[in-house]
Amino acid sequence: MHGQSQADPGRYATEVKVMMEMGWSWDELCKAPADLVDEILLRLTYQNEWFQKKQELQRAQAGKAT
């Protein structure tokens, strides 16, 4: 919509991402050390970047096969 490729994830998108990944409640997230939450977010970011690059490589390979 209006040049955006994805819907607005909302104000708590990163918090929800960590809660889903770890199976935590809001209370557990709030009690977790901030540096731990930062590390989890960093790893999720790297994992997502790697997944996207892997998909690009697979599409490129599929294009060469045809």
N, C-alpha and C positions, 0 to 999 in steps of 0.2 A: 504494500500500500504506500503510495507516494514515494516511490524509490527505495523503500525498505524491503529487504529480502526475507526478513523474519518478523514475526509479531513481537511487540514489546514484551520482554521477559518479566518486567515488573521490578519493584524496588528491592525485593529480597531474593532475587534470582540466585545469587551466589550462595546465600545461606541455605536456600532450599536444595541446591545442588549438593552441598556438603551433607545436609541431613539425609537426603535420599541415598547418597553413596555410602554413608556410614551406618544408616539405619538408626539415626539419632532422632530424639524428640527435640523440640525447641529448647527445653530446659537443659538437655544434655549438651546441645550446641553452645548455649550461653555459658555453661560451666567449663567447657573445654578451654585449654590455654590458647591464647590468640596465635602464638607461633605455630601451634599444631594445626589450627584451622588454616593458617596461611600456607603451610606445607601441603596440606591436602588440596587446597585450591591450586597451588602451583603444579602438583602432580596431575590433577584433573585437566589443567590447561595443556600440559605437555602431552598427555594421553590423547586429548582431542586433536591437537595439532598433528600428532603422529598418525592418527586414524584418518584424518583428511588427506595427508600426503600419501598414505597407503592407497586410499581410494583413487587418487589422481594417477598414481603409478599403475594401478590395475586397469583403469580406463585407457591409459596410454598403451598398455600391453594388449588390451582387447582390440584397440584400433589398429595395431600393427598386425594382428593375427588375421584380419579380414582383408 
